[in-house]
Amino acid sequence: MVHLFGALGQCEKDLFQERTRADLRPAAARQRKAGGKPVITSEKREPAWAIIGKGLTVREAAVRSKIGKTALYEALYTGSGHAK
C-alpha cells in the first residue's frame, strides 16, 4: 500500500514538473524570465547601502528606504532584487 502511494506521488510530481516546463518554454522563447519583476532597483539599493555604511542595520535601512526587509536582504546579499 505504501509503495502504491509512493508511486502515485512520484507520478504526480513528474506531471507537475512537465507542466511547469511546458509553461516556461513560451516565456523562454520570448526571452522572458519566470517570476515577478524586480522589487528593488539600483535606485533603491544604492541609498540602502549608504545607510548601512553609516552603521545602521538592514532593518533600519529598509524602514528608511520604504522597502521590505526581506526584499532588501535578498537584493543586497544575492544581488537579484526579486521577491520570492
ZIMOFEN-V857727 format. One record per backbone hydrogen bond with DSSP energy under -0.5 kcal/mol. CO is the residue of the C=O (numbers start at 1). NH is the residue of the N-H. Records with the same first field share a line. If there is no record, write none. Layout:
CO: NH / NH
This chain:
1: 5
2: 6
3: 7
4: 8
5: 9
6: 10
7: 11
8: 12
9: 13
10: 14
11: 15
12: 16
13: 17
14: 18
15: 19
16: 20
17: 21
18: 22
19: 23
20: 24
21: 25
22: 26
23: 27
24: 28
25: 29
26: 30
27: 32
28: 31
37: 83
39: 41
41: 44 / 45
42: 46
44: 48
45: 49
46: 50
47: 51
48: 52
49: 53
50: 54
51: 54 / 56
52: 55
57: 61
58: 62
59: 63
60: 64
61: 65
62: 66 / 67
63: 66
68: 72
69: 73
70: 74
71: 75
72: 76
73: 77
74: 78 / 79 / 80
81: 39 / 40
